[in-house]
């Protein structure tokens, strides 16, 4: 055990892991992000505000219990690197780590009270194969480790691979996500309070599309949590 610890420390000295945001070398005990960047995270604190801005985006789309996001997404900011590394550079462990950060921050507020299962928004099989993983599943895994709430990845699937949302208008995003999802196992969802988890929320079109399909299951309630929100 001591030998392995010495070897790990030696490798770390030669090739120190770097903060995803500022790219400075991480200190012992730091993981993915340095303490400075964690403290400077542009957090939304939506979980402390009833009828917050995020919840209002879904009003009229589906009945929502509560919604929050960990930090504000501002295109071009240093904190965008978290999403970029998670989605495009294969650093799936960043998602699990950030999931734990989110859960630790929100736990005391009661945000997770009465939630039965966590459902990460699914990727289409083709896109998941290209990426190698679903980044939302890794975020959900981190949340689950802190809260103890189980993750369900079997009941909802993505049946259409929609084109990228990046350059679409708000209306174009809503049109682009119609009929993307299907319920494949309603028995595990019936009567449950479901936490839908995704990486970033812009208009909320994708999450609303997924939630509207889930709402066809009897007795479900839905809350939403994302890593970032524009």
DOFIBA-262938 format. One record per atom (N, C-alpha, C, O): x, y, z. Coordinates in steps of 0.02 Angstrom, whole numbers, padded with zeros to 5 digits, always signed. Layout:
N
XYZ/...
END
This chain:
230
+00042-00060+00000/+00000+00000+00000/+00043+00062+00000/+00031+00109-00038/+00094+00064+00043/+00139+00121+00047/+00179+00129-00017/+00192+00184-00040/+00198+00070-00048/+00235+00072-00110/+00193+00104-00165/+00218+00145-00203/+00130+00084-00169/+00085+00112-00220/+00075+00186-00209/+00072+00225-00257/+00069+00206-00146/+00060+00276-00130/+00121+00316-00150/+00115+00371-00178/+00181+00289-00137/+00243+00323-00156/+00248+00330-00231/+00269+00382-00257/+00229+00276-00267/+00233+00278-00340/+00184+00329-00369/+00201+00365-00415/+00124+00331-00340/+00074+00380-00363/+00099+00451-00353/+00092+00493-00397/+00128+00464-00294/+00154+00531-00279/+00211+00549-00326/+00217+00607-00347/+00253+00500-00343/+00310+00512-00387/+00286+00529-00458/+00311+00576-00489/+00237+00491-00482/+00209+00504-00549/+00175+00572-00550/+00179+00609-00599/+00141+00588-00496/+00107+00652-00491/+00156+00710-00493/+00142+00763-00520/+00215+00699-00462/+00267+00750-00462/+00294+00763-00532/+00306+00820-00552/+00303+00708-00571/+00329+00715-00639/+00276+00741-00687/+00290+00782-00731/+00214+00716-00679/+00160+00734-00724/+00100+00757-00683/+00050+00721-00679/+00103+00816-00654/+00049+00838-00611/-00016+00848-00649/-00016+00880-00702/-00072+00822-00623/-00137+00835-00655/-00153+00909-00649/-00133+00943-00602/-00189+00935-00699/-00203+01006-00701/-00277+01021-00692/-00319+00980-00708/-00292+01079-00667/-00360+01102-00659/-00392+01110-00727/-00362+01138-00773/-00452+01085-00735/-00488+01088-00799/-00500+01160-00819/-00502+01175-00879/-00509+01204-00771/-00527+01274-00786/-00466+01318-00799/-00460+01347-00853/-00421+01323-00750/-00365+01369-00755/-00301+01336-00781/-00254+01370-00800/-00301+01269-00781/-00245+01229-00806/-00183+01232-00762/-00129+01209-00782/-00188+01260-00702/-00134+01256-00653/-00129+01186-00625/-00179+01149-00624/-00070+01167-00601/-00062+01101-00571/-00105+01094-00508/-00109+01141-00468/-00137+01037-00501/-00178+01025-00442/-00134+01006-00382/-00084+00972-00390/-00154+01028-00324/-00120+01009-00262/-00146+00942-00238/-00198+00918-00261/-00110+00912-00191/-00132+00849-00161/-00201+00860-00130/-00212+00909-00094/-00247+00816-00145/-00315+00822-00118/-00363+00856-00165/-00424+00851-00157/-00337+00891-00216/-00380+00923-00265/-00395+00874-00321/-00353+00831-00338/-00453+00881-00351/-00475+00834-00402/-00513+00871-00457/-00564+00902-00444/-00486+00868-00517/-00517+00899-00577/-00515+00975-00576/-00494+01006-00625/-00536+01006-00521/-00534+01078-00515/-00493+01098-00454/-00494+01063-00403/-00457+01153-00460/-00420+01178-00402/-00468+01215-00355/-00523+01233-00375/-00446+01226-00294/-00488+01258-00243/-00507+01329-00265/-00563+01351-00253/-00460+01364-00296/-00474+01433-00318/-00531+01435-00368/-00576+01477-00363/-00530+01389-00416/-00583+01389-00467/-00650+01365-00437/-00703+01388-00458/-00647+01319-00390/-00708+01299-00357/-00740+01357-00320/-00801+01365-00321/-00699+01397-00287/-00725+01454-00250/-00751+01509-00296/-00796+01546-00278/-00722+01513-00357/-00743+01564-00404/-00797+01540-00453/-00816+01577-00499/-00821+01480-00443/-00873+01453-00487/-00934+01500-00488/-00958+01519-00435/-00958+01518-00548/-01016+01564-00552/-01081+01526-00539/-01120+01512-00585/-01093+01510-00476/-01150+01468-00457/-01216+01506-00466/-01219+01567-00456/-01267+01469-00484/-01333+01499-00493/-01371+01507-00427/-01408+01556-00417/-01363+01459-00382/-01401+01456-00319/-01477+01455-00331/-01516+01478-00289/-01497+01430-00389/-01569+01425-00403/-01606+01382-00353/-01665+01392-00341/-01571+01333-00325/-01604+01288-00278/-01629+01323-00215/-01668+01295-00177/-01606+01384-00204/-01627+01423-00145/-01684+01470-00161/-01708+01506-00117/-01707+01471-00224/-01758+01519-00246/-01819+01482-00272/-01815+01445-00322/-01876+01491-00240/-01938+01461-00264/-01960+01496-00329/-01949+01556-00337/-01989+01458-00375/-02011+01486-00439/-01954+01523-00474/-01963+01578-00499/-01895+01492-00473/-01836+01525-00502/-01839+01527-00578/-01884+01499-00610/-01791+01562-00607/-01789+01572-00679/-01790+01507-00718/-01821+01502-00771/-01755+01457-00692/-01752+01393-00728/-01820+01358-00728/-01841+01331-00779/-01853+01359-00671/-01919+01328-00668/-01968+01362-00716/-02009+01329-00748/-01962+01428-00721/-02008+01465-00764/-02000+01447-00838/-02047+01453-00877/-01940+01424-00857/-01930+01405-00927/-01973+01345-00947/-01987+01334-01006/-01994+01306-00897/-02033+01246-00911/-02108+01256-00899/-02148+01211-00913/-02127+01313-00872/-02198+01325-00860/-02235+01322-00927/-02214+01352-00976/-02290+01286-00928/-02329+01278-00989/-02304+01221-01033/-02337+01203-01081/-02245+01193-01017/-02217+01137-01056/-02234+01070-01023/-02255+01023-01057/-02224+01066-00958/-02243+01008-00919/-02244+01028-00845/-02210+01076-00827/-02282+00992-00803/-02283+01009-00732/-02216+00994-00700/-02193+00936-00701/-02183+01043-00672/-02117+01033-00642/-02120+01046-00567/-02151+01093-00544/-02087+01002-00530/-02084+01010-00457/-02033+01063-00437/-02049+01110-00401/-01972+01056-00461/-01918+01104-00447/-01863+01095-00498/-01857+01042-00530/-01821+01146-00505/-01766+01143-00553/-01708+01186-00529/-01717+01237-00496/-01648+01162-00545/-01588+01201-00528/-01532+01183-00576/-01534+01132-00610/-01481+01225-00577/-01419+01213-00613/-01362+01235-00568/-01370+01280-00527/-01305+01203-00576/-01249+01217-00531/-01216+01285-00547/-01206+01325-00501/-01199+01297-00611/-01166+01360-00627/-01193+01390-00691/-01223+01356-00732/-01181+01455-00699/-01203+01492-00758/-01157+01475-00817/-01095+01477-00810/-01187+01459-00873/-01150+01447-00934/-01144+01513-00973/-01195+01541-00994/-01083+01536-00983/-01070+01595-01024/-01019+01575-01077/-00962+01559-01061/-01041+01577-01140/-00998+01554-01194/-00932+01593-01195/-00932+01654-01195/-00877+01556-01197/-00811+01587-01199/-00778+01596-01132/-00720+01615-01129/-00815+01583-01077/-00785+01591-01011/-00741+01531-00995/-00747+01478-01026/-00696+01540-00947/-00651+01485-00928/-00690+01424-00903/-00668+01367-00912/-00748+01436-00872/-00786+01380-00844/-00820+01338-00898/-00844+01283-00884/-00823+01365-00959/-00848+01325-01015/-00805+01263-01026/-00828+01213-01054/-00742+01268-01005/-00696+01212-01016/-00720+01148-00982/-00705+01093-01005/-00757+01156-00927/-00783+01097-00892/-00827+01056-00939/-00819+00996-00945/-00873+01090-00973/-00918+01056-01020/-00881+01031-01081/-00895+00977-01106/-00833+01071-01105/-00795+01052-01165/-00754+00989-01153/-00754+00944-01194/-00719+00987-01096/-00678+00928-01081/-00722+00867-01069/-00704+00811-01088/-00779+00878-01038/-00825+00823-01023/-00855+00793-01087/-00860+00732-01093/-00874+00836-01134/-00910+00813-01193/-00865+00794-01252/-00881+00749-01290/-00809+00829-01259/-00771+00822-01321/-00700+00797-01312/-00667+00779-01361/-00675+00795-01251/-00607+00772-01240/-00604+00707-01199/-00550+00688-01174/-00660+00674-01192/-00661+00609-01160/-00650+00608-01085/-00640+00554-01057/-00653+00666-01052/-00641+00667-00980/-00706+00655-00942/-00733+00700-00909/-00732+00594-00948/-00796+00578-00916/-00793+00583-00840/-00843+00596-00808/-00733+00573-00812/-00726+00577-00739/-00741+00647-00714/-00758+00656-00655/-00734+00698-00757/-00753+00766-00738/-00828+00769-00723/-00849+00804-00676/-00867+00732-00761/-00939+00731-00749/-00957+00701-00682/-00999+00728-00646/-00924+00646-00664/-00937+00614-00600/-00916+00660-00542/-00952+00666-00492/-00858+00691-00550/-00834+00737-00498/-00882+00797-00490/-00900+00814-00434/-00902+00827-00546/-00948+00884-00542/-01016+00864-00514/-01048+00903-00479/-01038+00803-00529/-01100+00778-00500/-01096+00776-00424/-01144+00794-00390/-01039+00755-00398/-01030+00754-00325/-01030+00825-00297/-01057+00838-00243/-00998+00871-00333/-00997+00942-00311/-01068+00970-00308/-01086+01003-00259/-01106+00958-00360/-01176+00982-00362/-01215+00955-00304/-01249+00992-00268/-01211+00889-00294/-01250+00857-00241/-01230+00883-00172/-01273+00895-00130/-01166+00891-00160/-01143+00916-00096/-01170+00986-00082/-01187+01002-00025/-01173+01027-00134/-01197+01096-00126/-01272+01099-00113/-01296+01140-00073/-01310+01055-00146/-01383+01059-00142/-01413+01016-00086/-01472+01025-00069/-01374+00971-00058/-01401+00921-00012/-01437+00952+00048/-01493+00932+00065/-01405+01001+00080/-01433+01031+00141/-01497+01070+00128/-01536+01081+00174/-01507+01091+00066/-01566+01132+00051/-01630+01091+00047/-01685+01120+00046/-01624+01025+00044/-01682+00983+00037/-01703+00972-00035/-01757+00945-00048/-01662+00993-00082/-01679+00987-00153/-01693+00914-00173/-01735+00901-00215/-01657+00867-00141/-01665+00797-00160/-01719+00760-00120/-01730+00700-00130/-01752+00795-00075/-01803+00763-00034/-01859+00734-00078/-01883+00767-00124/-01879+00674-00063/-01934+00639-00095/-01920+00618-00168/-01964+00591-00201/-01859+00629-00192/-01843+00606-00259/-01826+00531-00255/-01786+00510-00214/-01857+00492-00299/-01849+00419-00297/-01794+00393-00342/-01757+00348-00322/-01789+00420-00402/-01739+00396-00450/-01710+00454-00490/-01743+00505-00500/-01649+00444-00513/-01616+00492-00557/-01615+00464-00627/-01593+00407-00638/-01638+00503-00675/-01638+00482-00745/-01596+00530-00786/-01618+00587-00799/-01537+00510-00807/-01497+00553-00852/-01529+00556-00921/-01553+00505-00947/-01531+00615-00951/-01559+00622-01018/-01518+00579-01066/-01457+00589-01071/-01549+00531-01100/-01510+00484-01142/-01485+00515-01207/-01516+00560-01235/-01429+00490-01230/-01404+00505-01297/-01429+00451-01345/-01446+00396-01325/-01431+00468-01408/-01445+00417-01459/-01386+00368-01461/-01329+00388-01449/-01400+00306-01476/-01348+00254-01476/-01288+00272-01521/-01231+00260-01503/-01303+00301-01578/-01250+00319-01624/-01204+00371-01594/-01143+00365-01599/-01233+00423-01564/-01192+00476-01534/-01154+00451-01473/-01097+00471-01461/-01186+00409-01434/-01153+00381-01375/-01094+00337-01396/-01042+00337-01363/-01102+00300-01450/-01047+00259-01475/-00989+00302-01498/-00931+00285-01486/-01004+00357-01532/-00951+00402-01556/-00913+00433-01498/-00852+00438-01499/-00950+00453-01446/-00919+00486-01388/-00888+00435-01341/-00839+00449-01307/-00918+00377-01338/-00894+00325-01293/-00931+00321-01227/-00920+00275-01188/-00974+00368-01214/-01012+00371-01151/-01064+00426-01157/-01062+00468-01202/-01111+00425-01110/-01160+00479-01103/-01138+00523-01045/-01138+00500-00988/-01119+00584-01059/-01093+00628-01007/-01143+00640-00950/-01124+00650-00893/-01208+00640-00967/-01259+00651-00916/-01262+00592-00867/-01279+00601-00808/-01247+00532-00891/-01244+00474-00846/-01189+00482-00794/-01197+00462-00736/-01132+00510-00815/-01077+00520-00768/-01093+00573-00716/-01075+00566-00657/-01128+00625-00737/-01151+00676-00688/-01200+00644-00639/-01196+00654-00579/-01247+00605-00666/-01296+00571-00624/-01263+00523-00575/-01285+00518-00518/-01210+00489-00597/-01174+00443-00553/-01144+00479-00494/-01146+00454-00437/-01116+00538-00506/-01087+00577-00452/-01140+00600-00402/-01129+00598-00342/-01197+00621-00428/-01253+00642-00385/-01276+00583-00342/-01290+00591-00283/-01281+00525-00373/-01304+00465-00338/-01257+00445-00282/-01279+00422-00229/-01192+00453-00293/-01143+00434-00241/-01151+00475-00177/-01138+00451-00122/-01173+00537-00185/-01182+00580-00126/-01251+00572-00095/-01257+00570-00034/-01302+00565-00137/-01371+00563-00111/-01396+00493-00096/-01442+00485-00056/-01365+00443-00128/-01390+00375-00120/-01451+00359-00162/-01478+00304-00158/-01473+00407-00204/-01531+00396-00247/-01508+00355-00308/-01459+00374-00340/-01543+00301-00325/-01521+00259-00381/-01530+00294-00449/-01573+00336-00458/-01487+00274-00496/-01489+00299-00564/-01525+00248-00608/-01510+00188-00605/-01571+00271-00649/-01607+00228-00696/-01589+00248-00767/-01602+00304-00788/-01559+00202-00805/-01540+00215-00874/-01577+00169-00923/-01561+00168-00982/-01625+00131-00898/-01657+00079-00938/-01728+00096-00961/-01754+00065-01007/-01760+00145-00929/-01831+00156-00941/-01846+00205-00998/-01900+00203-01027/-01798+00249-01013/-01806+00298-01067/-01751+00289-01118/-01693+00279-01099/-01768+00293-01181/-01716+00291-01233/-01727+00347-01283/-01783+00373-01290/-01675+00365-01317/-01678+00415-01370/-01687+00378-01436/-01644+00337-01455/-01741+00392-01471/-01756+00355-01531/-01738+00391-01595/-01737+00362-01649/-01722+00456-01588/-01701+00495-01646/-01636+00531-01629/-01628+00557-01574/-01591+00534-01677/-01528+00571-01668/-01537+00639-01700/-01524+00648-01760/-01560+00688-01660/-01572+00754-01689/-01507+00789-01708/-01454+00773-01681/-01511+00836-01754/-01452+00874-01773/-01431+00919-01716/-01470+00932-01671/-01369+00943-01718/-01342+00983-01663/-01384+01045-01651/-01411+01075-01698/-01389+01064-01587/-01428+01122-01567/-01387+01187-01569/-01415+01241-01562/-01322+01182-01577/-01276+01237-01563/-01294+01301-01600/-01294+01355-01570/-01308+01297-01665/-01319+01358-01705/-01392+01372-01720/-01408+01413-01763/-01437+01338-01685/-01508+01347-01698/-01538+01403-01655/-01514+01417-01600/-01589+01435-01682/-01626+01485-01644/-01666+01449-01589/-01671+01388-01589/-01695+01488-01544/-01735+01459-01490/-01793+01418-01519/-01806+01362-01497/-01827+01446-01569/-01883+01408-01600/-01857+01347-01637/-01888+01294-01635/-01799+01354-01670/-01770+01297-01705/-01752+01241-01658/-01757+01182-01675/-01730+01258-01597/-01713+01207-01548/-01775+01167-01528/-01772+01106-01521/-01831+01203-01518/-01893+01168-01499/-01917+01122-01555/-01939+01066-01541/-01912+01145-01617/-01933+01104-01674/-01888+01043-01682/-01910+00991-01705/-01825+01050-01662/-01775+00999-01674/-01779+00941-01625/-01746+00890-01635/-01819+00946-01573/-01819+00895-01521/-01886+00860-01513/-01897+00824-01465/-01931+00870-01561/-01996+00837-01556/-01989+00762-01568/-01955+00739-01614/-02022+00723-01525/-02025+00649-01532/-01956+00616-01531/-01943+00568-01567/-01912+00643-01489/-01844+00614-01484/-01842+00554-01438/-01798+00511-01447/-01888+00549-01390/-01881+00500-01337/-01940+00452-01335/-01994+00467-01360/-01929+00394-01304/-01981+00345-01294/-01972+00311-01227/-01916+00300-01204/-02027+00294-01195/-02026+00255-01133/-02025+00182-01151/-02069+00158-01187/-01975+00146-01127/-01969+00075-01144/-01987+00030-01085/-01998-00030-01093/-01990+00059-01024/-02009+00021-00965/-02043+00068-00916/-02009+00103-00877/-02109+00070-00918/-02146+00117-00875/-02152+00093-00803/-02164+00133-00758/-02145+00027-00792/-02157+00000-00725/-02109+00028-00673/-02128+00036-00615/-02047+00042-00693/-01998+00069-00647/-02008+00143-00633/-01977+00171-00588/-02050+00175-00673/-02062+00247-00666/-02128+00264-00633/-02136+00319-00605/-02176+00219-00634/-02243+00233-00610/-02243+00256-00537/-02213+00224-00493/-02276+00313-00526/-02283+00339-00458/-02220+00368-00428/-02218+00384-00369/-02168+00376-00469/-02103+00399-00443/-02092+00474-00454/-02118+00504-00501/-02054+00503-00408/-02029+00572-00418/-01961+00564-00450/-01914+00538-00420/-01956+00588-00512/-01898+00577-00555/-01857+00641-00559/-01884+00695-00570/-01791+00634-00550/-01746+00691-00561/-01713+00681-00629/-01672+00636-00638/-01730+00724-00677/-01698+00723-00742/-01633+00762-00739/-01632+00819-00716/-01579+00731-00762/-01512+00761-00757/-01482+00769-00828/-01484+00722-00868/-01455+00828-00841/-01421+00840-00904/-01360+00884-00892/-01351+00910-00837/-01319+00892-00944/-01257+00930-00934/-01269+01006-00937/-01246+01042-00893/-01303+01030-00990/-01313+01102-00996/-01383+01116-01023/-01408+01080-01065/-01414+01169-00997/-01480+01188-01017/-01477+01256-01051/-01451+01304-01022/-01502+01261-01112/-01506+01326-01146/-01579+01347-01148/-01601+01384-01104/-01616+01325-01198/-01688+01341-01199/-01728+01292-01156/-01784+01308-01135/-01701+01234-01142/-01737+01182-01106/-01777+01136-01152/-01816+01095-01128/-01768+01143-01218/-01808+01105-01266/-01798+01030-01260/-01846+00992-01261/-01735+01008-01254/-01722+00936-01251/-01751+00905-01187/-01783+00853-01189/-01741+00939-01131/-01767+00913-01068/-01843+00912-01069/-01874+00864-01046/-01875+00965-01096/-01947+00967-01100/-01974+00910-01144/-02026+00881-01128/-01939+00895-01198/-01959+00840-01242/-01957+00774-01205/-02003+00733-01210/-01903+00763-01167/-01896+00701-01128/-01948+00698-01073/-01979+00646-01062/-01959+00754-01038/-02006+00755-00983/-02078+00744-01007/-02116+00709-00973/-02096+00772-01064/-02164+00765-01089/-02180+00692-01104/-02237+00669-01096/-02129+00655-01126/-02139+00584-01138/-02145+00545-01072/-02187+00501-01066/-02105+00563-01023/-02109+00530-00958/-02176+00543-00925/-02203+00500-00890/-02204+00603-00936/-02268+00621-00905/-02325+00577-00928/-02379+00579-00899/-02315+00538-00981/-02366+00492-01004/-02373+00432-00956/-02422+00395-00959/-02322+00423-00913/-02324+00368-00864/-02366+00390-00804/-02360+00447-00782/-02406+00346-00779/-02453+00362-00725/-02417+00381-00660/-02372+00346-00637/-02438+00437-00632/-02417+00456-00564/-02347+00484-00556/-02323+00490-00500/-02314+00501-00611/-02245+00526-00605/-02244+00601-00588/-02290+00638-00605/-02191+00621-00554/-02175+00692-00543/-02103+00702-00567/-02063+00656-00565/-02089+00762-00591/-02023+00774-00621/-01991+00837-00594/-02022+00890-00590/-01928+00830-00574/-01884+00887-00558/-01824+00885-00607/-01811+00833-00637/-01790+00940-00613/-01735+00946-00661/-01673+00974-00628/-01676+01021-00588/-01616+00944-00645/-01551+00969-00620/-01500+00963-00676/-01491+00910-00704/-01467+01020-00691/-01415+01019-00742/-01350+01046-00712/-01350+01082-00662/-01295+01028-00744/-01230+01053-00722/-01225+01128-00735/-01200+01165-00692/-01248+01150-00793/-01244+01220-00811/-01308+01244-00844/-01347+01203-00869/-01319+01309-00844/-01377+01339-00877/-01358+01404-00909/-01324+01446-00878/-01378+01414-00971/-01365+01477-01006/-01413+01530-00980/-01410+01587-01003/
END
